[in-house]
Amino acid sequence: MTPAEFRRTVRAGRFRASTAGLCGDFAQANLVVLPHAVSSDFLRFCALNPKACPLLAVGEPGQWALPALGAGIDVRSDLPGYYLYRNGELAQELPSLAEVWQDDLVAFAIGCSFSFEQMLLRAGIALRHVAQHKNVAMYRSQIPNKAAGPFGGQLVVSMRPFRAADAIRAIQISSRFPAVHGAPVHFGDPALIGIGDLQRPDYGDAVEVLPDETPVFWACGVTPQEAIRSARLPLAIAHKPGHMLITDIPNERLAVF
Amino acid sequence: MTPAEFRRTVRAGRFRASTAGLCGDFAQANLVVLPHAVSSDFLRFCALNPKACPLLAVGEPGQWALPALGAGIDVRSDLPGYYLYRNGELAQELPSLAEVWQDDLVAFAIGCSFSFEQMLLRAGIALRHVAQHKNVAMYRSQIPNKAAGPFGGQLVVSMRPFRAADAIRAIQISSRFPAVHGAPVHFGDPALIGIGDLQRPDYGDAVEVLPDETPVFWACGVTPQEAIRSARLPLAIAHKPGHMLITDIPNERLAVF
């Protein structure tokens, strides 16, 4: 299935699950939708926190298209799940934004680690959550984001367990892809970045870490949702974690060397 | 001091210590000197174990010069210490090879991690053994080398402790330098590669690993000395660990990207 065909399937309401491992050659994106009044602050937040918020595209105010990422994309309907926040609290999970779209909304697409996951799989590095058909495990760390206007909060990280040799290779491979979070921010003891219990992720699904494995942590595109919580805006929208926009951009086009 | 000046100082017998941190912009090299009869086997050993034995230069049979690494190099006198092996046992530590050189000897220069250490220091990453004016800690692992002719033995690794963020950066930086061992081969639990006690290195000096640090292990150019031991040759020569040949090759020239 091509990304365009997949988006049509989602738009028709026939897919509502995690997009991990789907259309693997193409970049997936985190979505943030905010009122135009705070878009300048949010763009500054992205610039200050580039590992968590590598911007792939920004829509025109009021427009649901993101032509830079694919012809015909409609961010109101092409993701398999949405979170709607009111006053910083998750108020509703939505299958579409058709009913809540407003003329002053701006869409932001942010790179997603699913892109480098595909490169890891191609390099023969197994990913437990993909093998087990789970969403990746994500945690709210105690690493503070750099604040911009009302946006702050803590860095969210995604975690994948590896044996050391695979972790070293994963660091090399993900370093090639700064547009999708790049190299990890941490590995080893989760307590050093303020994570108490790996078996209790804040988003996504837990996976086992075997005795000869190390948990490796990447900055995660769910971080803006922590920034949205901290901003307590009357209205803010994001994708449901793991339920991404699949774009027409080949992952390999995002490689820097 | 230039590398040529440093080599003259050593040749005059005025320097007999570890070369860690000296002439930092220039590549240092591990030395192996073997009878011509086994040089083909040893070259094959290097080809089979490129992370431990990245060849920088090979001398002509009987010649002590290595013109590819610097004008006027004399491998008999330009290193601050030598180990002489007989039947696979360390028989003698020598300040010079003048008395033991033979017409059938071949010199091999192998890349040394001191090159990427300089790049780590430039990137603001502290190295404990350098700060403490120690030789780097080296361990005989249980990772078997790929054998060629009489040469086998286990991989020797050098260890540097880092916090995770610095370890990730060190993996990125050392990956640029395959000619000087490249990326690490392991990090974390030393027992997973058969190292029992980090405080008892097989070569060099122990350094402390702090509670928030991870030991990171690189393939080491002392590995050929384990191969020499396993080969039980009547005569074999190597540098004294940490006491390297300083070449005229700028480290930056060894970078692959």
Interface residues (C-beta under 8 A of the other chain):
Chain A: A164 A165 A167 I168 I171 Q172 S175 A183 P184 V185 H186 F187 G188 D189 L192 D212 T214 F257
Chain B: R163 A164 A165 A167 I168 I171 Q172 S175 A183 P184 V185 H186 F187 G188 D189 L192 D212 T214 F257
